[in-house]
Amino acid sequence: MRDDSSDIETVAIAPIAPGHVESFHRALDLVARERKYLSFLEAPSLDQVRSFQLERIERGDPAYGAIVRGEIVGWCDITRHDRPIHAHRGALGMGILPAYRGRGLGRKLIDAALTQARKAGFVRIELFVHSDNVRAIALYDKVGFVREGVQRDAVCIDGEYRDAIMMAIVERENASG
């Protein structure tokens, strides 16, 4: 029997780099196929994910991975909006593989991404979370996200409608001028 308790000590929280793209794609696909948490039901193609990640890295958008033995087991990223009037805003996305949930990795990942976003001058970081994702909502509450509203029936998976909760952190003191 494998002792999973030792794995937590081998997890590194680090910026997602070009060498992590394939591993990130696998993790994204695994979480997406759970059909519960993400806006994807499966990952986009590896080429699309590679292009997206390399653009993010080039722009300097915060993207952190929880890495075990060179493999991404969780991530948190913040994508800056591309239009000039929205460039002070970013959308947060994250996911953790099932075997690594409940170990504090979500908090470590989101703290790393938020710290980098603040340094990069983000004023508003926003997200939406499925209303039945209690664990994620609790994490977002803990790190300072504020609920801004509910989008009723915003998500439909396998014929089942779910509400989405819109949340954000706004910190004008991060404005870079």
Backbone as JSON, one array per atom type, in Angstrom:
{
  "sequence": "MRDDSSDIETVAIAPIAPGHVESFHRALDLVARERKYLSFLEAPSLDQVRSFQLERIERGDPAYGAIVRGEIVGWCDITRHDRPIHAHRGALGMGILPAYRGRGLGRKLIDAALTQARKAGFVRIELFVHSDNVRAIALYDKVGFVREGVQRDAVCIDGEYRDAIMMAIVERENASG",
  "N": [[0.83, -1.18, 0.0], [0.52, 2.2, -0.83], [1.9, 5.08, 0.66], [0.49, 8.03, 0.72], [0.93, 10.32, 2.17], [3.53, 11.23, 2.18], [3.86, 12.43, -0.27], [3.03, 15.1, -0.27], [5.15, 16.54, 0.74], [6.89, 16.56, -1.36], [5.89, 18.24, -3.22], [6.23, 20.94, -5.35], [5.64, 24.37, -5.64], [5.53, 26.32, -8.35], [6.26, 28.64, -11.05], [4.48, 28.04, -14.07], [6.11, 26.67, -16.75], [7.41, 26.54, -20.18], [8.17, 23.83, -20.49], [6.32, 22.45, -19.02], [3.95, 22.19, -20.37], [2.76, 19.88, -21.67], [2.24, 18.23, -19.48], [0.57, 19.92, -18.0], [-1.57, 20.01, -19.78], [-2.49, 17.35, -19.62], [-3.33, 17.29, -16.92], [-5.32, 19.3, -16.94], [-7.13, 18.1, -18.68], [-7.89, 15.8, -17.22], [-9.19, 16.94, -14.95], [-11.19, 18.39, -16.24], [-12.7, 16.34, -17.41], [-14.03, 15.33, -15.25], [-16.34, 16.66, -15.2], [-17.48, 18.63, -13.55], [-16.27, 20.97, -12.5], [-14.9, 22.8, -14.21], [-14.94, 25.05, -17.08], [-14.69, 23.56, -19.25], [-15.39, 20.41, -20.77], [-13.69, 18.62, -21.62], [-10.19, 18.83, -22.21], [-8.94, 21.44, -24.37], [-7.26, 20.95, -27.55], [-3.84, 19.74, -27.51], [-2.14, 21.42, -28.97], [-3.6, 23.85, -28.92], [-3.63, 24.39, -26.17], [-0.89, 24.58, -25.71], [-0.25, 26.88, -27.26], [-1.82, 28.81, -25.92], [-0.68, 28.73, -23.31], [2.0, 29.44, -23.83], [1.68, 32.02, -24.83], [0.64, 33.22, -22.53], [2.84, 32.99, -20.78], [4.71, 34.58, -22.15], [3.44, 37.09, -21.96], [3.57, 37.46, -19.26], [1.58, 36.78, -17.48], [0.29, 35.63, -14.38], [0.86, 32.27, -13.54], [0.8, 29.35, -11.91], [2.02, 26.17, -10.95], [1.39, 23.13, -9.18], [3.76, 20.85, -8.61], [4.8, 17.57, -8.96], [7.32, 15.3, -9.06], [8.03, 16.33, -11.59], [5.59, 16.55, -12.86], [2.54, 18.28, -13.43], [0.17, 18.64, -10.95], [-1.73, 20.27, -10.1], [-3.03, 23.61, -10.59], [-3.01, 27.2, -10.79], [-4.05, 30.03, -12.38], [-3.98, 33.34, -13.75], [-5.49, 35.22, -16.09], [-4.88, 38.0, -17.94], [-7.17, 40.42, -19.11], [-7.59, 41.29, -22.53], [-8.31, 43.71, -23.81], [-7.72, 47.22, -23.84], [-9.29, 48.85, -22.02], [-9.99, 47.03, -20.15], [-7.7, 45.96, -19.17], [-6.7, 46.08, -16.59], [-7.8, 44.04, -15.27], [-8.12, 40.55, -14.44], [-8.82, 37.1, -15.1], [-9.32, 34.4, -13.0], [-8.37, 31.01, -12.91], [-8.41, 27.63, -11.87], [-7.36, 24.32, -10.84], [-7.18, 21.06, -9.38], [-5.78, 17.86, -9.28], [-7.72, 14.97, -8.41], [-6.49, 13.18, -6.48], [-4.85, 14.86, -5.06], [-6.27, 16.74, -3.72], [-7.53, 18.58, -0.88], [-5.24, 18.94, 0.62], [-4.12, 21.36, 1.06], [-2.94, 22.5, -1.15], [-4.37, 24.08, -2.96], [-4.64, 26.54, -1.64], [-1.93, 27.3, -1.45], [-1.29, 27.54, -4.16], [-3.1, 29.54, -5.07], [-2.34, 31.68, -3.46], [0.28, 32.14, -4.41], [-0.25, 32.88, -7.1], [-1.89, 35.16, -6.73], [-0.12, 36.86, -5.37], [1.82, 37.32, -7.36], [0.16, 38.52, -9.27], [-0.52, 40.89, -7.99], [1.99, 42.16, -7.91], [2.28, 42.54, -10.62], [0.51, 44.53, -11.14], [-2.27, 44.1, -11.33], [-5.56, 45.13, -10.74], [-8.09, 44.18, -10.39], [-9.22, 40.96, -9.81], [-11.0, 38.33, -10.99], [-13.53, 35.77, -10.92], [-15.59, 32.96, -11.74], [-17.56, 30.55, -10.13], [-18.93, 27.33, -9.9], [-21.99, 26.96, -8.22], [-22.31, 24.75, -6.58], [-19.81, 23.97, -5.82], [-18.53, 23.75, -3.15], [-16.1, 23.51, -1.69], [-14.23, 25.0, -3.22], [-15.45, 27.54, -3.14], [-15.26, 28.13, -0.42], [-12.45, 28.35, -0.19], [-11.96, 30.57, -1.87], [-13.37, 32.54, -0.46], [-11.79, 32.6, 1.88], [-9.35, 33.69, 0.99], [-10.01, 36.23, 0.36], [-11.78, 36.92, -1.72], [-14.78, 38.45, -2.85], [-18.24, 37.98, -3.0], [-20.07, 38.82, -5.8], [-22.35, 38.41, -7.22], [-24.93, 36.25, -8.6], [-25.16, 34.1, -11.29], [-27.84, 32.81, -12.67], [-28.65, 29.5, -13.62], [-26.33, 29.3, -15.2], [-24.62, 27.37, -16.1], [-24.74, 24.35, -17.89], [-24.61, 21.04, -17.66], [-24.69, 17.91, -18.94], [-27.47, 18.13, -19.2], [-28.23, 19.16, -16.76], [-28.79, 22.05, -14.95], [-26.87, 24.63, -13.42], [-26.18, 27.18, -11.06], [-23.89, 29.94, -11.18], [-21.49, 31.52, -9.19], [-20.35, 34.75, -9.04], [-17.29, 36.18, -8.27], [-14.85, 38.41, -6.84], [-11.71, 40.09, -6.27], [-10.79, 43.29, -5.47], [-8.34, 45.64, -5.66], [-7.33, 48.6, -5.6], [-4.99, 49.88, -4.95], [-3.01, 48.51, -6.23], [-2.75, 49.53, -8.73], [-0.79, 50.46, -11.46], [-0.37, 52.99, -12.31]],
  "CA": [[0.0, 0.0, 0.0], [1.29, 3.42, -0.98], [1.67, 6.12, 1.66], [0.38, 9.3, 0.02], [1.24, 11.46, 3.02], [4.86, 11.75, 1.88], [3.83, 13.18, -1.53], [2.84, 16.53, -0.06], [6.46, 17.14, 0.96], [7.62, 16.62, -2.62], [5.19, 19.14, -4.13], [6.81, 22.27, -5.53], [4.78, 25.39, -6.24], [6.45, 27.05, -9.22], [5.65, 29.15, -12.27], [4.35, 27.09, -15.17], [7.11, 26.96, -17.78], [7.13, 25.82, -21.43], [8.36, 22.39, -20.32], [5.18, 21.87, -18.29], [2.72, 22.28, -21.17], [2.13, 18.57, -21.87], [1.75, 17.79, -18.17], [-0.58, 20.77, -17.71], [-2.66, 19.55, -20.65], [-3.04, 16.12, -19.04], [-4.05, 17.64, -15.69], [-6.52, 20.02, -17.35], [-8.07, 17.13, -19.25], [-8.42, 14.96, -16.14], [-10.15, 17.7, -14.15], [-12.33, 18.72, -17.11], [-13.52, 15.14, -17.63], [-14.88, 15.09, -14.08], [-17.62, 17.29, -15.59], [-18.04, 19.3, -12.38], [-15.61, 22.16, -11.98], [-14.34, 23.72, -15.19], [-15.75, 25.46, -18.23], [-14.4, 22.57, -20.29], [-15.75, 19.02, -20.46], [-12.41, 17.98, -21.92], [-9.21, 19.88, -22.52], [-8.71, 21.73, -25.78], [-6.14, 20.18, -28.11], [-2.52, 20.07, -26.97], [-1.64, 22.6, -29.68], [-4.29, 25.04, -28.41], [-3.15, 24.62, -24.81], [0.49, 25.05, -25.83], [-0.3, 28.26, -27.73], [-2.35, 29.63, -24.83], [0.29, 28.81, -22.21], [3.19, 30.18, -24.26], [1.27, 33.43, -24.86], [0.54, 33.67, -21.13], [4.2, 33.12, -20.26], [5.3, 35.74, -22.82], [2.81, 38.29, -21.41], [3.86, 37.57, -17.84], [0.41, 36.49, -16.66], [0.6, 34.66, -13.32], [0.44, 30.88, -13.74], [1.6, 28.51, -11.02], [1.67, 24.76, -10.91], [1.84, 22.24, -8.11], [4.53, 19.91, -9.42], [5.3, 16.37, -8.28], [8.15, 14.51, -9.98], [8.0, 16.94, -12.92], [4.23, 16.55, -13.41], [1.57, 19.21, -12.86], [-0.95, 17.99, -10.27], [-2.67, 21.34, -9.82], [-2.6, 24.88, -11.16], [-3.8, 28.41, -10.62], [-3.56, 31.04, -13.32], [-4.77, 34.56, -13.89], [-5.33, 35.69, -17.46], [-5.22, 39.42, -18.09], [-8.06, 40.73, -20.23], [-6.74, 41.85, -23.59], [-8.71, 45.04, -24.28], [-7.1, 48.24, -22.97], [-10.13, 49.32, -20.92], [-10.14, 45.93, -19.18], [-6.37, 45.38, -18.92], [-6.42, 46.06, -15.15], [-8.54, 42.89, -14.76], [-7.71, 39.22, -14.85], [-9.72, 36.01, -14.74], [-8.61, 33.31, -12.31], [-8.79, 29.64, -13.12], [-7.56, 26.69, -11.15], [-7.81, 22.95, -10.71], [-6.26, 20.15, -8.69], [-6.14, 16.46, -9.51], [-8.45, 14.42, -7.25], [-5.63, 12.57, -5.45], [-4.08, 15.89, -4.36], [-7.19, 17.69, -3.09], [-7.63, 18.5, 0.57], [-3.9, 18.96, 1.22], [-3.63, 22.73, 1.17], [-2.29, 22.96, -2.37], [-5.16, 25.16, -3.55], [-4.27, 27.78, -0.95], [-0.57, 27.66, -1.85], [-1.33, 27.97, -5.57], [-3.8, 30.82, -5.23], [-1.49, 32.7, -2.83], [1.38, 32.44, -5.34], [-0.78, 33.6, -8.26], [-2.33, 36.48, -6.3], [1.08, 37.65, -5.08], [2.38, 37.74, -8.65], [-0.78, 39.44, -9.91], [-0.38, 42.2, -7.34], [3.25, 42.73, -8.39], [2.09, 42.89, -12.03], [-0.4, 45.66, -11.24], [-3.69, 43.78, -11.48], [-6.41, 45.82, -9.78], [-9.28, 43.34, -10.18], [-9.1, 39.56, -10.18], [-12.37, 37.85, -10.93], [-13.74, 34.37, -11.24], [-16.91, 32.44, -11.44], [-17.45, 29.2, -9.58], [-20.23, 26.65, -9.84], [-22.54, 27.17, -6.88], [-22.22, 23.54, -5.77], [-18.41, 23.69, -5.55], [-18.4, 24.3, -1.8], [-14.69, 23.58, -1.29], [-13.61, 26.15, -3.91], [-16.05, 28.77, -2.62], [-14.64, 28.37, 0.9], [-11.09, 28.83, -0.43], [-12.02, 31.94, -2.39], [-13.76, 33.38, 0.68], [-10.65, 32.71, 2.8], [-8.27, 34.52, 0.46], [-10.47, 37.6, 0.21], [-12.72, 37.19, -2.81], [-16.1, 38.91, -2.42], [-19.32, 37.56, -3.91], [-20.67, 39.96, -6.49], [-23.65, 38.08, -7.78], [-25.19, 34.88, -9.02], [-25.69, 33.9, -12.64], [-28.74, 31.66, -12.57], [-28.59, 28.54, -14.71], [-25.22, 29.71, -16.04], [-23.91, 26.18, -16.57], [-25.58, 23.18, -18.15], [-23.78, 19.86, -17.9], [-25.51, 16.7, -19.05], [-28.87, 18.48, -19.0], [-28.44, 19.69, -15.41], [-28.42, 23.46, -14.83], [-26.28, 25.06, -12.16], [-25.87, 28.59, -10.94], [-22.49, 30.29, -11.0], [-21.28, 32.65, -8.31], [-19.29, 35.65, -9.5], [-16.51, 36.67, -7.13], [-13.7, 39.23, -7.25], [-10.88, 40.86, -5.35], [-10.46, 44.57, -6.08], [-7.32, 46.31, -4.86], [-6.9, 49.73, -6.43], [-3.63, 50.25, -4.61], [-2.09, 47.81, -7.13], [-2.69, 50.23, -10.03], [0.59, 50.84, -11.78], [-0.25, 54.38, -12.7]],
  "C": [[0.88, 1.25, 0.0], [0.92, 4.42, 0.11], [1.68, 7.47, 0.96], [0.81, 10.49, 0.86], [2.62, 12.03, 2.71], [4.86, 12.59, 0.6], [3.74, 14.68, -1.3], [4.18, 17.22, 0.15], [7.24, 17.29, -0.33], [6.94, 17.55, -3.63], [5.9, 20.49, -4.15], [5.75, 23.18, -6.14], [5.72, 26.29, -7.04], [5.7, 27.6, -10.43], [5.58, 28.06, -13.33], [5.26, 27.57, -16.29], [6.78, 26.18, -19.06], [7.26, 24.3, -21.31], [7.23, 21.69, -19.6], [3.92, 21.73, -19.14], [2.03, 20.93, -21.33], [1.51, 18.06, -20.57], [0.53, 18.61, -17.75], [-1.79, 20.32, -18.52], [-3.31, 18.29, -20.09], [-3.85, 16.42, -17.78], [-5.36, 18.35, -16.02], [-7.57, 19.04, -17.88], [-8.69, 16.24, -18.17], [-9.47, 15.69, -15.32], [-11.38, 18.03, -14.99], [-13.26, 17.52, -17.27], [-14.3, 14.71, -16.4], [-16.25, 15.71, -14.28], [-18.29, 18.01, -14.42], [-17.52, 20.72, -12.17], [-15.24, 23.21, -13.02], [-15.34, 24.1, -16.27], [-15.49, 24.57, -19.43], [-14.94, 21.23, -19.83], [-14.61, 18.09, -20.86], [-11.46, 19.1, -22.3], [-9.24, 20.19, -24.02], [-7.51, 20.92, -26.27], [-4.82, 20.62, -27.47], [-1.96, 21.3, -27.66], [-2.29, 23.88, -29.18], [-3.8, 25.39, -27.01], [-1.72, 25.15, -24.85], [0.51, 26.53, -26.25], [-0.76, 29.2, -26.62], [-1.31, 29.81, -23.72], [1.52, 29.62, -22.61], [2.88, 31.67, -24.37], [1.21, 34.0, -23.45], [1.93, 33.9, -20.56], [4.86, 34.37, -20.84], [4.74, 37.06, -22.25], [3.14, 38.51, -19.94], [2.65, 37.38, -16.95], [0.78, 35.46, -15.6], [0.03, 33.27, -13.65], [1.37, 30.0, -12.92], [1.08, 27.09, -11.05], [2.14, 24.13, -9.61], [2.48, 21.07, -8.85], [5.08, 18.79, -8.55], [6.06, 15.55, -9.32], [8.02, 15.01, -11.42], [6.62, 17.03, -13.55], [3.34, 17.55, -12.69], [0.43, 18.4, -12.24], [-2.02, 19.01, -9.86], [-2.14, 22.63, -10.41], [-3.53, 25.99, -10.7], [-3.2, 29.44, -11.55], [-4.52, 32.21, -13.36], [-4.46, 35.13, -15.27], [-5.8, 37.13, -17.56], [-6.15, 39.59, -19.28], [-7.28, 41.52, -21.27], [-7.14, 43.23, -24.09], [-8.19, 46.1, -23.3], [-7.99, 48.69, -21.81], [-10.36, 48.26, -19.85], [-8.79, 45.35, -18.74], [-5.97, 45.38, -17.45], [-7.04, 44.82, -14.49], [-7.92, 41.58, -15.25], [-8.71, 38.2, -14.36], [-8.91, 34.85, -14.17], [-9.23, 31.98, -12.67], [-7.86, 28.72, -12.35], [-8.17, 25.3, -11.13], [-6.74, 22.12, -10.03], [-6.73, 18.73, -8.97], [-6.75, 15.86, -8.25], [-7.55, 13.88, -6.14], [-4.88, 13.6, -4.62], [-4.97, 16.94, -3.69], [-7.19, 17.5, -1.58], [-6.3, 18.52, 1.29], [-3.32, 20.35, 1.34], [-2.96, 23.27, -0.08], [-3.05, 24.11, -3.02], [-4.78, 26.5, -2.94], [-2.88, 28.23, -1.37], [-0.54, 28.18, -3.29], [-1.96, 29.34, -5.72], [-2.99, 31.95, -4.58], [-0.36, 33.11, -3.77], [0.88, 33.27, -6.52], [-1.23, 35.01, -7.88], [-1.15, 37.4, -5.99], [1.69, 38.18, -6.37], [1.47, 38.74, -9.35], [-0.68, 40.84, -9.3], [0.89, 42.9, -7.81], [3.1, 43.22, -9.83], [1.05, 43.99, -12.23], [-1.85, 45.34, -11.51], [-4.47, 44.51, -10.38], [-7.6, 44.93, -9.42], [-8.98, 41.93, -10.68], [-10.47, 38.95, -9.95], [-12.43, 36.37, -11.31], [-15.23, 34.08, -11.19], [-16.74, 30.99, -11.07], [-18.84, 28.59, -9.55], [-20.72, 26.68, -8.39], [-22.48, 25.94, -5.98], [-20.78, 23.15, -5.44], [-18.02, 24.35, -4.21], [-16.95, 24.47, -1.38], [-14.0, 24.79, -1.94], [-14.15, 27.47, -3.37], [-15.44, 29.12, -1.27], [-13.21, 28.9, 0.75], [-11.11, 30.27, -0.91], [-12.44, 32.92, -1.31], [-12.55, 33.65, 1.58], [-9.58, 33.66, 2.3], [-8.74, 35.93, 0.1], [-11.38, 37.91, -0.96], [-14.08, 37.54, -2.2], [-17.12, 38.46, -3.46], [-19.99, 38.79, -4.5], [-22.04, 39.66, -7.09], [-23.75, 36.61, -8.15], [-25.73, 34.92, -10.45], [-26.53, 32.64, -12.58], [-28.65, 30.81, -13.82], [-27.47, 28.86, -15.71], [-24.5, 28.53, -16.7], [-24.93, 25.07, -16.8], [-24.67, 22.03, -18.53], [-24.69, 18.65, -17.85], [-26.98, 16.98, -18.72], [-29.21, 19.04, -17.63], [-27.92, 21.13, -15.34], [-27.87, 23.76, -13.44], [-26.08, 26.56, -12.2], [-24.36, 28.74, -10.85], [-22.43, 31.52, -10.11], [-20.11, 33.47, -8.86], [-18.62, 36.23, -8.26], [-15.34, 37.49, -7.66], [-12.97, 39.77, -6.04], [-10.56, 42.14, -6.11], [-9.52, 45.29, -5.14], [-6.72, 47.45, -5.69], [-5.47, 50.16, -6.14], [-2.59, 49.54, -5.5], [-1.94, 48.51, -8.47], [-1.27, 50.73, -10.27], [0.7, 52.25, -12.35], [-1.1, 54.67, -13.81]]
}
